[in-house]
Structure formats: C-alpha cells, structure tokens
Amino acid sequence: VGFFKDFVAKGNFETGMGNLVSDINIKIKDDEQHSFYQGNISTTNFMLGKLIKQEDLVGTIDMEGQLKGVGFSYEHAKIDLNAHIKRIGINHYNYKDVKVEANLAKQMFQGKMIL
C-alpha cells in the first residue's frame, strides 16, 4: 500500500530464504544507505546469514519484533531492534529464547541481550 518509493509491506511471504510476516513502512531513497524502514516483523526458518552474506557465521532465525533502520546493505545498514528471538543459529550453535534490545550495524552490537 502506498507509492513506489514510500509504501507499507504488509503480508505473509513464503520465500526460498524462509517465511516472513511483515507490517513495515519503507521509504526508498536514491542513495540506498539513506533508505528508511520501520515496523513489525516475524520470521520462521529465515536464512539471515544468506541475506547478509555471512552464511559461515549466521544461520536461520525465528523471531518476532519491531525494527527501525536505515540502509539496505550489510555495509550501510543501521538498525534498532527490539525482539524476542525464538531461535538463531550463530557459529553452528542454536541459541533459543533470546530477548534483544539493540542497535546493530556492520560488525557492531550495542544493547542488551538476555539468554
């Protein structure tokens, strides 16, 4: 719903990278590092590592949460995340029932994580 560069992505998406439920407002700028997004997201068996091109380190994720960020690429993304991660694979180990309130950027985590 919306315009070509300012819209809401709301729906259930079943993809080759996993399942995603979203209600996110996205504002696309000519320079992707200034593009903006904010809303709710839920994932099931989503291949996060593949998305961020870090498959050796990060596996799949099951989560529900709110996010607010700028930039779409791993190089430029800066994301505020408040989420309940039901499961995430990191370094070939599955962490379960993780609560996160954090700021994320390339190789940076600043915030709280409760395991």
Secondary structure per residue as TSV (DSSP state, phi and psi in degrees):
chain	resnum	aa	ss	phi	psi
A	1	V	-	360.0	131.2
A	2	G	E	130.3	-149.2
A	3	F	E	-107.9	172.4
A	4	F	T	-58.1	-39.9
A	5	K	T	-109.9	8.0
A	6	D	E	-150.8	100.1
A	7	F	E	-148.2	169.4
A	8	V	E	-109.8	125.4
A	9	A	E	-96.9	96.9
A	10	K	E	-122.0	123.9
A	11	G	E	159.5	-177.6
A	12	N	E	-106.9	124.8
A	13	F	E	-121.0	122.0
A	14	E	E	-107.4	112.9
A	15	T	E	-124.1	173.7
A	16	G	T	-67.8	-14.0
A	17	M	T	-100.0	1.4
A	18	G	E	125.8	-175.6
A	19	N	E	-103.3	145.2
A	20	L	E	-143.2	131.7
A	21	V	E	-116.8	127.0
A	22	S	E	-136.3	153.9
A	23	D	E	-144.7	78.8
A	24	I	E	-126.8	130.9
A	25	N	E	-84.6	128.0
A	26	I	E	-123.6	129.5
A	27	K	E	-120.0	111.2
A	28	I	-	-93.6	126.3
A	29	K	-	-104.1	162.9
A	30	D	S	-60.3	-35.2
A	31	D	S	-99.3	109.9
A	32	E	G	-56.2	-27.1
A	33	Q	G	-70.6	-11.3
A	34	H	G	-106.6	2.7
A	35	S	-	-66.0	148.4
A	36	F	E	-127.0	146.2
A	37	Y	E	-148.7	148.8
A	38	Q	E	-158.5	135.7
A	39	G	E	158.3	-159.3
A	40	N	E	-107.8	144.9
A	41	I	E	-144.9	145.9
A	42	S	E	-138.1	135.7
A	43	T	E	-128.4	152.6
A	44	T	E	-137.0	124.8
A	45	N	E	49.6	39.7
A	46	F	E	-86.7	128.1
A	47	M	E	-80.5	75.8
A	48	L	H	-60.0	-42.9
A	49	G	H	-57.3	-39.6
A	50	K	H	-66.9	-40.9
A	51	L	H	-60.7	-43.7
A	52	I	T	-95.4	9.9
A	53	K	T	56.7	43.9
A	54	Q	-	-133.0	45.1
A	55	E	T	-62.4	-27.3
A	56	D	T	-70.1	-24.2
A	57	L	T	-105.2	-41.6
A	58	V	E	-116.3	133.9
A	59	G	E	-103.5	-135.3
A	60	T	E	-89.1	161.1
A	61	I	E	-137.9	138.4
A	62	D	E	-117.9	120.7
A	63	M	E	-156.2	164.0
A	64	E	E	-136.2	135.2
A	65	G	E	-179.1	-177.7
A	66	Q	E	-114.5	142.6
A	67	L	E	-137.5	155.4
A	68	K	E	-146.4	126.7
A	69	G	E	-161.0	174.8
A	70	V	E	-131.9	150.4
A	71	G	-	81.9	140.9
A	72	F	S	-106.7	-20.6
A	73	S	S	-92.5	158.5
A	74	Y	T	-57.6	-35.5
A	75	E	T	-67.2	-33.6
A	76	H	T	-114.8	-13.9
A	77	A	-	-65.6	137.6
A	78	K	E	-133.9	118.7
A	79	I	E	-129.7	133.3
A	80	D	E	-96.0	126.2
A	81	L	E	-129.1	131.3
A	82	N	E	-126.9	106.9
A	83	A	E	-147.8	157.5
A	84	H	E	-108.9	111.7
A	85	I	E	-95.5	111.8
A	86	K	E	-70.6	-36.0
A	87	R	E	-161.5	137.6
A	88	I	E	-145.8	134.5
A	89	G	E	-90.9	120.0
A	90	I	E	-131.9	125.7
A	91	N	T	53.0	43.9
A	92	H	T	65.8	25.0
A	93	Y	E	-131.7	136.7
A	94	N	E	-93.3	115.5
A	95	Y	E	-89.7	141.0
A	96	K	E	-127.5	149.5
A	97	D	E	55.7	59.6
A	98	V	E	-106.7	130.5
A	99	K	E	-105.1	132.1
A	100	V	E	-132.0	131.9
A	101	E	E	-129.8	106.2
A	102	A	E	-154.4	162.4
A	103	N	E	-106.9	127.9
A	104	L	E	-120.1	141.3
A	105	A	E	-153.2	178.5
A	106	K	T	-50.0	116.3
A	107	Q	T	52.2	32.1
A	108	M	E	-138.0	131.6
A	109	F	E	-130.2	123.2
A	110	Q	E	-132.1	114.7
A	111	G	E	156.9	-156.0
A	112	K	E	-115.8	139.8
A	113	M	E	-134.3	124.4
A	114	I	E	-113.7	119.0
A	115	L	-	-95.6	360.0
